[in-house]
Amino acid sequence: MMTEQYGLPASAIHNICAIFQQYPQIEKVMLYGSRAKGSYRVGSDIDLSIQGDVDVDTLLKIENEIDDLLLPWSVDLSILHKIDNMDLVEHIRRCGVVFYDGNG
């Protein structure tokens, strides 16, 4: 039986994290929103925010690679230091959970 975390099968988490591993400039990826809070539904999107020296071009490459996984959920990917909404940044820092840690 495949284990689930945040309402996602372990295989989906593994496949997403395998993409992040290809980018050494990613320090951490935080999961936030309903999946981090445990209030998700079956079709809830996956809200992820990258911490590290990532530019918009790299973000687009990562988004395309995640799209190629053909996951049944939409993935909302952002770069933490480029978010203008300070309430959202505070929410991510307060409620977010580490989805991927580039430092191992």
Residue, then its C-alpha position, 0 to 999 in steps of 0.5 A: m500500500m502506498t503511503e500518503q502525505y498531505g493528501l498526495p501519494a508518496s510517488a507524486i511527492h518523490n517525482i516532484c522532489a526529483i525535479f527540485q533535486q536537479y537545481p542545486q540553487i534551491e535551498k528549500v521548497m515550502l508547501y502551504g495552503s490547504r494541503a499544509k493545513g490538512s484542510y485539502r480536498v481531493g482536487s485541491d492544488i499543490d501550493l509550493s514556494i521555492q527558497g533559494d537563488v532561483d530566477v523566473d527563467t528557472l521557475l518556468k523550467i521547473e514548472n514545465e518539468i512538473d507539468d510533464l509529470l501529468l499530475p492530476w492536481s495543479v501545482d502553484l509554484s512561486i519564488l518566496h523572495k519574489i512574492d509581493n504580498m507580505d501577508l502571503v509571505e507571512h502565511i508561508r513562513r507561519c503555516g508552511v511545511v518543508f516539502y523539499d530540503g536541498n540541504g538533505 
